[in-house]
Amino acid sequence: MRHPRWIAAGAAGAIALGTLVAVAPPATAATTDTLSVDFAAPTGDFRGGASGTLYGLGDEGAPTQALINGAHITNTSQKAPFGTQHPSGDSLKIEDGFFAKHGTQLDIYVQDYYPDWAYNGGRRPGDDRTYNQADGSYTNQPNGIWDYLEVVEFVTEAVATKSDYPDKYVFIPFNEPDGGNWYADWNFFNQQFLPDWKAAVDKIREVYARHGLTPVIGGPGDAAWRADRTAVWLDYAKQTGTLPQYMIWHELGIDNLATYRSHYAEYRKLESDRGISPLEINITEYGLLRDMGVPGQLIQWFSMFEDTKVDAQTAYWNYAGNFSDNSARPNGANAGWWMFKWYGDLAGSKTVKVTPPSLNVADTLQGIGAIDAADKRATVLYGGSNADTVDLSLMGLDAGTFGARVDVEVREAPLSGAEGLAPTPRVVSSLSDVAVTDGGLRVSVPNYDRYAGYQLVVTPHRDGVPASVQPWSTSIEAENTTITGAQVFDQSPTGNGGWIFLASHGRDVGAFNNASSKADWTVEVPRDGTYRFQVIGATPGVPGRHALFVDGANPTTVQYTADLALNNTSRWKYRGSAEVEVALTAGSHVLSLRASADGATVLPNADITLDKFVLTDITDGEKVVYPASTIRLDGGAQLAYDRQGARGSAVIQGDGRADVYATAFESGYYDVAVDYSSTAASDVSITLNGRQVASASTAGAGAFSSVARLHLSEGINEIEVRSAAGIALASVSTTRAAAADSAAVKIEAESGALAGTANVGTLGASTGSNVSNGRFVGYLGNGAGNTVTIPRATGFQAAGDYDIVVKYTNAEVSGRHDYNPQVVDRPLQVSEAGTGRVGDGYFRYTYSWNSFWERTIPVTLKTADGALTFGSDGHYAPNVDYVVIAPARLGDVVTTSKTVAPALTVDAKTSSRKMGDKAYLIVEATNTSAVATQMVIATPFGNKTFASVGVGKKVSAAFNSRQAGFPAGQARITQTATIDGKPVSVETTVAYAAH
């Protein structure tokens, strides 16, 4: 059933696409938004507090440490010890992972002791129980003490005595007291909440004082800004000496994007009028369903909270353990995660003045500007624009910091759905060695849609790092393909009051549920090779399948996993992704996605909504380059521009560290290359997902590349680079080495030795399941004897470091909530005979028992022949389809000397003119390299090749759009030259305005 608010918009025809980004249907008139950023007008130290999350962490490992660290989560609210509000996310269980790198404060909702929502049925407890302060149990006998005060006491005692970080906790004794939680009535608020507030604060302080500690407290925690209640509460708290360290309220609606700053100002005035020194502020819930996982929405919230220097946490609308829908699958990034990552990258910088077209207007272009003077790096994060093009007016680029010429790179993170895997954001605009005039620069960037997010980075001119040399990729909105037997639906961002999951470009394709349903995409690919076809879409809570035809033949199955379908809000709208590889020859092809493989029988669970298709060339391993200018640096590591041939590299030495968050679309082997230089003998060390896996050394000065073949996990991988003696790190890159996967061993779980209750389950083809061979092992765990054991075999018959990739399913829920599935993270333990436990992890919810995902457990095996046993001596373990056991590294690290090649650079400009009734795009390019280059100018209207362009020579090409006008876009200029006997190619993009 489709959502009744969805409105059929009719079928849409196929459109022509450029080679870099999808091109939307031409608008009646091209539009431009301007964002002005003044880097000479600082607004304060970057706070980074908006990257908080409510119940964003489930049990340890859900999300993974790489996701937590990469997203730079600084604050979170979690379930208090002994809490029963959620099955997972107990603060004491997640604190180590949270505080490992960037966590600064862990908030706990003390009322989460109660299992129901509203708490205790919405009624203030009386004195009906006597609690055991040691374990939180109780008897139904009064004891003359307010029941909730006893809860406050044993929760506080647990943190004070069992936490390793009691000074980093923030106690929130009341959550949304103005809503359904005990004190909504104004008279009851005055008569009862105020003394209850004092009692709770006094009790927390009393318990901490027993242990020589001083607690941090937050409140009052209203569900919305309430000036009248806040004024009364402030007066009372000041009078009674119970002011907290953190002022807390929530900002949840669409209109809050327009009204938050006025609420902030009103609160600060209430403080000032009462002579209260400014308290820290945490907006412990913000945003709606429509905002989560959507970079262009998140940046609007981030910018407000960063502007006012407060902390804030994304609201909890679905389930615990996925950063409030800002991560994908067990270990993947969606587009929203990348906005969190970019925001965290600003740590250590100063924010600067940003002027959007409209301030305090919801759903408009907003941004954050920051400058890191030590790294000589200026950054702008922006999104939310409905215009075709965003012009960034950059001012205040000090010549003493940046010099007279700079490099600019703009990366794009388009919407990928809540569970859709988002790649490392691609460079969509690149300017090399461009002049800065009077501290100013203007950059024009085509805007994908209002939901996409962007990162612009400006540095002094760097020595060549081919960040913009990236695999060819193109995309199309599903509604812009040729649709048969289905419908296009509008998805308004304000529909249902914002209680909606957003679709890319605001539309998707549904009713894809009959044998004639298909979506045809005519696309031209540049060469013979292997391509990844990705579908962003939504299944209705179960796995399903489609058939992909290429030019009407050779159907390949597209296998989807289940997506959230808790209710009509999420069913068919909570989007994930499916990926499949296809072989294509150079030229034009029709990719046809169909609900039937034979034209008569509908495939299992094929009623899947379609949002977007992405096609990427992975023939050569999809090399992704992470230049130093985008890498997160810590421990004194710093970008430097004074080393000839290594300008813009990161100098790392001693405690210095470079953190790279690399994407892998599939688990397997990748060549991880660290490119660097040194002025003397040196060393480099690589840590992958918390485990040191490779090291290398050099005998003297020079430029080097050290390559290690490492096993990466599907999703985000944290790569840490260190050097004791010191290096100048130019970049880290990953290249898929799929042929090496033969070194890994796949074992079907049902082939192992089962013990106890463990048994083999089956799933038929009609279920649409992605289970391997139709079988899996279930009823593992819930006792130490319920296991599956796998004997050692060739491929893992040696001691050492391994990754165990577990294909699993877990759809357990516990308890009931009005709008949250109470998901359970199931544990899995791995033991080695003769050693004992060698690894474990929690496995997050997969939505359906028929839908399988993967999660990796790193292990270090101590023997050559000790069998591996999987189970759980506590709760039930997930059902297991198969495991893949892979050595963490293959072979030795290979280090080669590199010649620092001259950079290939170009100065380009665009213009347009009318010839007859047709608009022409004119591209002029001057070769500013030190060598002659071949030059290819590519546009959506055609390509032009120049075999050899001499040093300093200019070429020009005119392209007929065959239309009276065209929207803004980009031309791509690829330069190729042979340097030191090796071909070198560099790609530069240049924007053009609409005509």
PADRENFI-484939 format. One record per residue (C-alpha): residue number from 0; x, y, z; residue in one letter. Coordinates in steps of 0.5 Angstrom, whole numbers, plus 500, padded with zeros to 3 digits. Example, Ala and Ser with C-alpha at 12.3 -4.5 7.8 and 13.67 -1.06 7.14 Angstrom:
BEGIN
0;525;491;516;A
1;527;498;514;S
END
This chain:
BEGIN
0;500;500;500;M
1;503;507;498;R
2;502;513;503;H
3;496;517;502;P
4;499;523;501;R
5;503;521;496;W
6;501;524;489;I
7;502;521;482;A
8;506;525;478;A
9;506;521;472;G
10;511;518;468;A
11;518;521;466;A
12;522;521;460;G
13;530;519;460;A
14;534;525;460;I
15;542;526;457;A
16;547;526;462;L
17;554;529;463;G
18;560;525;465;T
19;561;527;472;L
20;554;529;475;V
21;547;527;473;A
22;543;533;470;V
23;536;535;472;A
24;531;537;467;P
25;532;544;464;P
26;529;549;469;A
27;525;555;466;T
28;530;559;468;A
29;537;558;471;A
30;537;560;479;T
31;543;562;483;T
32;544;563;491;D
33;550;566;493;T
34;553;564;500;L
35;559;570;502;S
36;564;568;507;V
37;569;572;510;D
38;575;569;513;F
39;578;575;516;A
40;572;576;521;A
41;572;570;526;P
42;566;568;530;T
43;570;564;535;G
44;573;557;537;D
45;570;552;533;F
46;566;548;538;R
47;563;542;534;G
48;558;541;539;G
49;552;539;534;A
50;555;532;532;S
51;551;530;538;G
52;546;524;538;T
53;540;521;542;L
54;541;514;543;Y
55;546;514;537;G
56;550;508;540;L
57;547;501;541;G
58;551;496;545;D
59;559;496;544;E
60;561;496;536;G
61;554;498;534;A
62;556;503;531;P
63;563;501;530;T
64;569;504;532;Q
65;570;507;526;A
66;564;510;525;L
67;564;513;532;I
68;571;516;531;N
69;570;518;524;G
70;563;522;525;A
71;567;526;531;H
72;561;525;536;I
73;563;529;542;T
74;556;528;546;N
75;551;523;546;T
76;545;522;551;S
77;544;514;553;Q
78;540;510;557;K
79;542;510;565;A
80;545;504;568;P
81;539;499;570;F
82;535;503;565;G
83;529;499;561;T
84;527;504;557;Q
85;531;501;551;H
86;534;494;550;P
87;541;497;548;S
88;545;503;549;G
89;547;503;557;D
90;552;508;558;S
91;557;504;562;L
92;557;499;556;K
93;559;504;551;I
94;563;509;555;E
95;570;506;553;D
96;568;506;545;G
97;565;513;546;F
98;571;516;550;F
99;576;513;545;A
100;577;519;541;K
101;573;525;541;H
102;567;524;546;G
103;567;529;551;T
104;561;529;555;Q
105;556;523;556;L
106;549;525;558;D
107;544;520;561;I
108;537;520;562;Y
109;535;518;569;V
110;528;517;568;Q
111;530;511;563;D
112;530;507;568;Y
113;522;506;567;Y
114;521;501;561;P
115;514;505;558;D
116;513;512;554;W
117;511;516;557;A
118;515;515;563;Y
119;511;511;569;N
120;505;511;564;G
121;506;519;564;G
122;504;519;572;R
123;509;522;577;R
124;511;516;582;P
125;509;516;589;G
126;512;512;595;D
127;510;505;593;D
128;516;501;593;R
129;522;500;597;T
130;529;499;592;Y
131;535;495;593;N
132;540;500;592;Q
133;545;495;590;A
134;542;493;584;D
135;536;497;583;G
136;531;491;584;S
137;525;493;588;Y
138;519;490;593;T
139;512;493;592;N
140;512;496;599;Q
141;513;504;601;P
142;518;506;605;N
143;517;513;606;G
144;522;515;601;I
145;519;518;594;W
146;520;512;589;D
147;524;516;584;Y
148;529;519;589;L
149;531;512;590;E
150;532;511;583;V
151;536;517;582;V
152;540;515;588;E
153;542;508;585;F
154;543;510;578;V
155;548;516;581;T
156;552;511;585;E
157;553;506;579;A
158;556;512;575;V
159;560;514;581;A
160;563;507;582;T
161;563;503;576;K
162;564;508;571;S
163;572;510;569;D
164;569;517;567;Y
165;565;519;572;P
166;567;526;571;D
167;565;526;564;K
168;558;524;565;Y
169;552;529;565;V
170;546;527;569;F
171;539;529;566;I
172;534;528;572;P
173;528;530;568;F
174;526;529;560;N
175;521;533;557;E
176;517;535;564;P
177;513;540;560;D
178;510;534;555;G
179;507;527;558;G
180;512;526;563;N
181;509;528;570;W
182;509;536;570;Y
183;505;538;564;A
184;500;542;568;D
185;502;549;570;W
186;500;549;577;N
187;503;542;578;F
188;509;545;575;F
189;510;550;580;N
190;507;546;586;Q
191;511;540;585;Q
192;516;540;579;F
193;520;545;583;L
194;521;542;589;P
195;522;535;585;D
196;528;539;581;W
197;531;541;588;K
198;531;534;591;A
199;534;530;585;A
200;539;535;584;V
201;541;535;592;D
202;541;527;591;K
203;546;527;585;I
204;550;532;589;R
205;550;528;595;E
206;552;521;592;V
207;558;524;588;Y
208;560;527;594;A
209;561;521;598;R
210;566;519;593;H
211;570;526;593;G
212;566;527;586;L
213;563;533;583;T
214;557;532;578;P
215;555;535;572;V
216;547;536;571;I
217;543;539;566;G
218;536;541;566;G
219;530;542;566;P
220;530;538;559;G
221;523;541;556;D
222;520;538;550;A
223;520;545;547;A
224;522;552;548;W
225;518;555;554;R
226;520;562;556;A
227;515;562;562;D
228;517;556;565;R
229;524;557;564;T
230;524;564;567;A
231;520;561;574;V
232;525;555;574;W
233;531;560;573;L
234;529;564;579;D
235;527;558;583;Y
236;534;554;581;A
237;538;561;583;K
238;534;562;589;Q
239;536;554;592;T
240;543;554;589;G
241;541;548;584;T
242;543;551;578;L
243;545;546;573;P
244;552;547;569;Q
245;548;545;562;Y
246;541;549;560;M
247;537;544;556;I
248;531;544;552;W
249;529;541;545;H
250;528;544;538;E
251;524;539;534;L
252;520;542;528;G
253;521;545;521;I
254;520;552;524;D
255;525;551;529;N
256;530;552;523;L
257;527;559;523;A
258;526;560;531;T
259;532;557;534;Y
260;536;563;534;R
261;530;568;537;S
262;530;562;543;H
263;537;562;544;Y
264;537;570;545;A
265;531;570;549;E
266;534;565;554;Y
267;541;569;554;R
268;536;575;556;K
269;533;571;562;L
270;540;569;565;E
271;542;576;564;S
272;536;579;567;D
273;537;575;573;R
274;545;576;574;G
275;546;569;572;I
276;553;567;569;S
277;552;564;562;P
278;550;556;563;L
279;553;551;557;E
280;547;549;553;I
281;545;543;550;N
282;539;542;545;I
283;539;535;547;T
284;534;533;541;E
285;533;537;534;Y
286;530;535;528;G
287;525;531;524;L
288;525;525;520;L
289;526;529;514;R
290;533;531;517;D
291;536;525;519;M
292;541;522;514;G
293;540;528;509;V
294;547;533;509;P
295;543;539;506;G
296;538;539;512;Q
297;543;537;517;L
298;548;543;515;I
299;542;548;517;Q
300;542;545;524;W
301;549;545;525;F
302;550;552;522;S
303;545;555;528;M
304;548;551;533;F
305;555;552;531;E
306;554;560;530;D
307;551;560;538;T
308;557;555;540;K
309;552;550;544;V
310;552;543;544;D
311;546;539;540;A
312;544;532;539;Q
313;540;529;533;T
314;533;527;536;A
315;531;519;536;Y
316;526;517;532;W
317;527;510;530;N
318;532;506;534;Y
319;538;506;538;A
320;545;505;535;G
321;545;508;528;N
322;547;516;530;F
323;539;517;529;S
324;539;515;522;D
325;546;518;520;N
326;550;511;518;S
327;548;506;514;A
328;548;498;515;R
329;553;495;521;P
330;559;499;518;N
331;557;504;513;G
332;556;511;511;A
333;550;514;509;N
334;551;522;506;A
335;549;524;513;G
336;555;521;516;W
337;559;525;511;W
338;557;531;513;M
339;558;529;521;F
340;565;527;518;K
341;566;534;515;W
342;564;538;521;Y
343;568;534;525;G
344;574;536;521;D
345;574;543;523;L
346;576;541;530;A
347;582;546;532;G
348;580;552;527;S
349;576;558;528;K
350;569;559;525;T
351;568;566;521;V
352;562;570;519;K
353;558;567;514;V
354;552;571;510;T
355;547;566;507;P
356;541;569;502;P
357;536;569;508;S
358;538;568;515;L
359;533;564;520;N
360;529;562;514;V
361;527;554;514;A
362;530;550;508;D
363;534;555;505;T
364;542;555;503;L
365;546;555;510;Q
366;553;554;511;G
367;559;554;516;I
368;566;557;515;G
369;572;556;518;A
370;580;557;518;I
371;585;553;521;D
372;591;558;521;A
373;596;553;523;A
374;594;548;517;D
375;593;554;512;K
376;586;551;510;R
377;580;555;509;A
378;573;551;509;T
379;566;552;508;V
380;561;547;509;L
381;554;548;506;Y
382;547;546;503;G
383;540;547;503;G
384;540;551;496;S
385;534;550;491;N
386;538;554;486;A
387;541;551;480;D
388;548;554;482;T
389;551;556;488;V
390;556;562;488;D
391;561;562;494;L
392;564;569;495;S
393;570;568;499;L
394;573;574;502;M
395;579;575;507;G
396;584;570;504;L
397;590;573;508;D
398;596;573;503;A
399;600;572;509;G
400;597;565;510;T
401;595;563;503;F
402;599;567;498;G
403;597;570;492;A
404;595;563;489;R
405;591;558;492;V
406;588;551;490;D
407;580;550;491;V
408;577;543;491;E
409;569;542;492;V
410;566;535;494;R
411;559;533;494;E
412;555;528;498;A
413;548;527;495;P
414;543;524;499;L
415;544;516;499;S
416;538;514;503;G
417;538;512;511;A
418;541;505;509;E
419;544;507;502;G
420;552;506;502;L
421;555;513;500;A
422;562;513;497;P
423;567;518;499;T
424;565;524;497;P
425;567;526;490;R
426;571;532;487;V
427;566;536;483;V
428;569;542;482;S
429;577;543;482;S
430;581;550;481;L
431;589;549;481;S
432;593;555;482;D
433;588;560;481;V
434;590;568;483;A
435;587;571;489;V
436;585;578;488;T
437;585;583;494;D
438;583;577;499;G
439;577;575;495;G
440;575;569;490;L
441;569;567;487;R
442;567;560;486;V
443;561;557;482;S
444;559;550;484;V
445;553;547;480;P
446;548;545;486;N
447;545;537;485;Y
448;539;539;490;D
449;537;542;496;R
450;539;535;500;Y
451;546;535;498;A
452;552;537;502;G
453;558;540;500;Y
454;565;541;503;Q
455;570;547;500;L
456;577;547;502;V
457;582;552;500;V
458;589;552;501;T
459;596;555;498;P
460;598;552;492;H
461;600;545;493;R
462;604;540;489;D
463;600;535;485;G
464;596;530;489;V
465;591;527;484;P
466;585;528;488;A
467;581;529;482;S
468;583;523;478;V
469;577;519;480;Q
470;573;513;477;P
471;568;515;472;W
472;561;515;475;S
473;555;518;473;T
474;547;518;476;S
475;540;519;474;I
476;534;520;478;E
477;529;514;477;A
478;524;519;475;E
479;528;521;470;N
480;529;514;467;T
481;523;511;462;T
482;518;508;466;I
483;513;503;464;T
484;508;499;469;G
485;510;504;475;A
486;509;511;477;Q
487;513;517;479;V
488;511;520;486;F
489;512;527;489;D
490;515;527;496;Q
491;515;534;499;S
492;520;535;504;P
493;514;539;509;T
494;509;533;508;G
495;506;530;514;N
496;509;536;518;G
497;516;534;516;G
498;515;527;519;W
499;517;524;512;I
500;524;521;509;F
501;526;525;504;L
502;527;522;496;A
503;533;525;492;S
504;530;531;488;H
505;524;530;492;G
506;521;524;487;R
507;521;517;487;D
508;518;511;483;V
509;513;507;486;G
510;508;501;485;A
511;513;497;481;F
512;510;491;483;N
513;507;488;476;N
514;511;484;471;A
515;511;490;466;S
516;514;494;471;S
517;521;497;469;K
518;526;503;469;A
519;530;504;463;D
520;536;508;463;W
521;540;510;456;T
522;547;511;458;V
523;554;512;455;E
524;560;509;458;V
525;567;511;456;P
526;571;504;456;R
527;570;497;456;D
528;570;494;463;G
529;567;493;469;T
530;562;497;472;Y
531;558;498;479;R
532;551;499;478;F
533;547;502;485;Q
534;540;503;486;V
535;538;507;492;I
536;531;505;494;G
537;526;502;499;A
538;524;495;501;T
539;517;494;505;P
540;521;491;511;G
541;523;484;507;V
542;529;483;502;P
543;527;483;495;G
544;529;482;488;R
545;530;486;481;H
546;533;483;474;A
547;538;488;471;L
548;538;487;463;F
549;543;490;459;V
550;541;492;452;D
551;535;487;453;G
552;539;481;455;A
553;543;478;460;N
554;539;479;466;P
555;543;480;473;T
556;539;479;479;T
557;539;486;483;V
558;539;483;491;Q
559;536;488;496;Y
560;536;487;503;T
561;530;489;508;A
562;529;496;510;D
563;525;499;516;L
564;518;498;515;A
565;515;500;522;L
566;509;504;519;N
567;507;507;513;N
568;512;513;515;T
569;518;508;514;S
570;515;503;509;R
571;517;504;502;W
572;521;511;504;K
573;526;508;509;Y
574;531;508;503;R
575;537;503;503;G
576;542;501;497;S
577;543;495;493;A
578;549;494;488;E
579;551;489;483;V
580;557;489;478;E
581;556;489;470;V
582;561;488;464;A
583;560;494;459;L
584;563;496;453;T
585;565;503;451;A
586;559;506;448;G
587;551;507;449;S
588;547;502;453;H
589;540;501;456;V
590;540;499;463;L
591;533;496;464;S
592;531;495;471;L
593;525;490;472;R
594;520;487;477;A
595;520;481;472;S
596;526;477;469;A
597;521;473;464;D
598;516;478;463;G
599;511;474;466;A
600;513;472;473;T
601;514;478;478;V
602;520;477;482;L
603;520;476;490;P
604;518;482;494;N
605;519;486;488;A
606;515;492;490;D
607;521;496;491;I
608;521;504;491;T
609;526;507;486;L
610;530;513;488;D
611;536;514;484;K
612;541;510;480;F
613;549;510;480;V
614;554;507;475;L
615;561;507;477;T
616;567;505;473;D
617;571;500;478;I
618;575;496;472;T
619;582;498;475;D
620;580;497;482;G
621;576;504;484;E
622;582;508;486;K
623;580;513;491;V
624;585;518;493;V
625;585;522;500;Y
626;590;528;500;P
627;593;531;506;A
628;588;537;505;S
629;582;533;507;T
630;585;528;512;I
631;584;529;520;R
632;591;531;523;L
633;592;530;531;D
634;598;530;536;G
635;601;536;533;G
636;601;533;525;A
637;600;539;521;Q
638;600;541;514;L
639;606;545;511;A
640;608;548;505;Y
641;615;550;505;D
642;618;543;502;R
643;619;543;495;Q
644;616;538;492;G
645;611;536;498;A
646;608;543;499;R
647;601;541;502;G
648;603;535;505;S
649;602;533;513;A
650;608;533;517;V
651;607;527;522;I
652;612;526;527;Q
653;613;523;534;G
654;606;523;537;D
655;603;526;531;G
656;597;522;527;R
657;593;522;521;A
658;586;519;521;D
659;583;517;514;V
660;576;514;514;Y
661;576;510;507;A
662;570;507;504;T
663;570;500;502;A
664;563;498;498;F
665;565;491;499;E
666;569;487;504;S
667;576;484;501;G
668;583;486;499;Y
669;585;493;498;Y
670;592;496;496;D
671;593;501;501;V
672;598;506;499;A
673;601;511;503;V
674;605;517;499;D
675;610;521;503;Y
676;617;524;503;S
677;622;525;508;S
678;629;529;509;T
679;632;523;512;A
680;632;516;514;A
681;625;515;516;S
682;619;510;518;D
683;611;509;517;V
684;606;505;521;S
685;599;503;519;I
686;594;502;524;T
687;587;499;521;L
688;581;499;525;N
689;585;499;531;G
690;590;494;530;R
691;597;495;527;Q
692;598;492;521;V
693;604;494;517;A
694;610;498;517;S
695;616;500;513;A
696;622;504;513;S
697;627;508;508;T
698;634;509;508;A
699;635;516;506;G
700;631;522;504;A
701;627;522;498;G
702;619;521;496;A
703;616;514;497;F
704;610;510;496;S
705;609;504;501;S
706;603;499;499;V
707;600;494;504;A
708;595;489;501;R
709;590;490;507;L
710;583;487;508;H
711;578;492;509;L
712;571;491;512;S
713;565;493;508;E
714;563;501;509;G
715;568;505;513;I
716;575;503;515;N
717;579;508;520;E
718;586;508;517;I
719;591;511;522;E
720;598;513;519;V
721;604;515;524;R
722;612;516;524;S
723;617;516;529;A
724;622;519;525;A
725;618;524;521;G
726;615;524;514;I
727;611;529;510;A
728;605;525;508;L
729;602;527;501;A
730;596;522;501;S
731;593;515;502;V
732;589;511;497;S
733;586;505;497;T
734;585;501;490;T
735;581;494;490;R
736;585;488;489;A
737;579;483;488;A
738;583;478;485;A
739;587;477;492;A
740;580;475;495;D
741;582;468;494;S
742;586;468;500;A
743;580;469;504;A
744;576;462;506;V
745;569;462;506;K
746;565;457;510;I
747;558;456;510;E
748;555;456;517;A
749;551;449;516;E
750;558;446;514;S
751;560;447;521;G
752;559;442;527;A
753;553;444;531;L
754;552;443;539;A
755;546;444;543;G
756;540;448;541;T
757;544;450;534;A
758;540;448;528;N
759;540;449;521;V
760;534;453;518;G
761;532;454;511;T
762;529;460;507;L
763;526;459;500;G
764;527;463;494;A
765;520;466;495;S
766;522;469;501;T
767;527;474;497;G
768;532;473;502;S
769;540;474;500;N
770;542;468;504;V
771;547;463;501;S
772;545;457;499;N
773;538;458;502;G
774;541;455;509;R
775;543;458;516;F
776;545;456;523;V
777;540;459;528;G
778;539;458;536;Y
779;546;460;537;L
780;548;463;544;G
781;543;463;550;N
782;548;459;553;G
783;555;457;552;A
784;554;450;549;G
785;550;452;543;N
786;555;453;538;T
787;558;452;531;V
788;565;450;531;T
789;569;450;524;I
790;576;446;524;P
791;582;450;521;R
792;583;449;514;A
793;588;452;509;T
794;588;459;508;G
795;588;460;516;F
796;592;455;518;Q
797;597;459;522;A
798;597;464;528;A
799;596;471;526;G
800;592;477;525;D
801;585;475;521;Y
802;579;478;520;D
803;572;474;520;I
804;567;477;516;V
805;560;474;519;V
806;554;474;514;K
807;548;474;519;Y
808;541;476;521;T
809;538;479;527;N
810;531;482;527;A
811;530;481;535;E
812;526;486;538;V
813;524;487;546;S
814;518;491;549;G
815;514;496;546;R
816;514;503;544;H
817;509;508;540;D
818;514;509;535;Y
819;521;506;536;N
820;522;499;534;P
821;526;496;541;Q
822;531;493;537;V
823;536;488;541;V
824;544;488;539;D
825;546;481;539;R
826;553;478;541;P
827;557;473;538;L
828;563;471;541;Q
829;569;467;537;V
830;573;462;541;S
831;580;458;539;E
832;581;451;542;A
833;587;452;546;G
834;587;459;547;T
835;580;461;549;G
836;576;467;547;R
837;579;471;541;V
838;574;476;539;G
839;567;478;540;D
840;562;484;538;G
841;555;486;538;Y
842;551;485;531;F
843;545;490;530;R
844;538;490;527;Y
845;537;487;520;T
846;529;489;520;Y
847;528;482;518;S
848;530;475;520;W
849;530;473;512;N
850;535;479;511;S
851;543;478;512;F
852;548;483;513;W
853;555;483;514;E
854;560;485;520;R
855;567;484;521;T
856;570;481;528;I
857;578;482;528;P
858;582;476;531;V
859;589;474;533;T
860;589;467;533;L
861;595;464;537;K
862;595;457;534;T
863;595;453;527;A
864;590;448;529;D
865;585;450;534;G
866;578;450;532;A
867;574;456;532;L
868;567;456;536;T
869;562;461;535;F
870;556;462;540;G
871;555;467;546;S
872;555;465;553;D
873;550;470;555;G
874;544;473;550;H
875;542;469;544;Y
876;547;470;538;A
877;545;472;531;P
878;543;467;526;N
879;549;466;521;V
880;549;465;514;D
881;557;464;513;Y
882;563;467;515;V
883;569;469;511;V
884;576;468;515;I
885;582;473;511;A
886;589;474;513;P
887;589;482;516;A
888;595;483;511;R
889;597;479;505;L
890;605;479;503;G
891;610;484;505;D
892;609;492;505;V
893;612;494;498;V
894;616;501;498;T
895;618;504;492;T
896;622;511;491;S
897;618;516;487;K
898;620;521;482;T
899;616;528;484;V
900;613;529;477;A
901;611;536;475;P
902;604;538;476;A
903;599;538;470;L
904;596;544;471;T
905;591;548;467;V
906;588;555;467;D
907;581;555;464;A
908;575;559;463;K
909;568;559;460;T
910;563;563;456;S
911;557;562;452;S
912;554;566;446;R
913;548;565;441;K
914;549;563;434;M
915;542;563;430;G
916;537;560;435;D
917;542;555;439;K
918;546;557;445;A
919;554;555;445;Y
920;558;553;451;L
921;565;556;450;I
922;571;553;454;V
923;578;556;453;E
924;584;552;457;A
925;591;554;457;T
926;596;549;459;N
927;600;552;465;T
928;604;545;466;S
929;612;545;465;A
930;611;540;460;V
931;606;539;453;A
932;600;535;455;T
933;594;532;451;Q
934;588;535;453;M
935;581;533;452;V
936;575;538;454;I
937;569;534;456;A
938;562;537;456;T
939;555;535;456;P
940;554;537;449;F
941;560;533;447;G
942;568;532;447;N
943;574;535;444;K
944;581;532;444;T
945;587;536;443;F
946;593;532;441;A
947;599;536;444;S
948;598;543;447;V
949;605;546;448;G
950;607;550;455;V
951;603;556;456;G
952;599;555;449;K
953;591;556;449;K
954;586;552;446;V
955;579;553;445;S
956;573;549;443;A
957;565;551;442;A
958;560;546;444;F
959;553;547;441;N
960;548;545;446;S
961;542;544;441;R
962;538;548;445;Q
963;536;555;446;A
964;539;555;453;G
965;542;551;458;F
966;543;550;465;P
967;549;551;469;A
968;554;546;469;G
969;561;543;469;Q
970;566;542;463;A
971;572;537;465;R
972;579;538;462;I
973;583;532;462;T
974;591;533;461;Q
975;595;527;460;T
976;603;527;459;A
977;608;522;459;T
978;613;524;465;I
979;619;519;467;D
980;617;514;462;G
981;610;514;466;K
982;603;516;463;P
983;600;522;468;V
984;593;524;468;S
985;590;530;471;V
986;583;532;471;E
987;580;539;472;T
988;573;541;472;T
989;571;548;471;V
990;564;551;472;A
991;560;555;467;Y
992;554;559;468;A
993;547;558;465;A
994;545;561;458;H
END
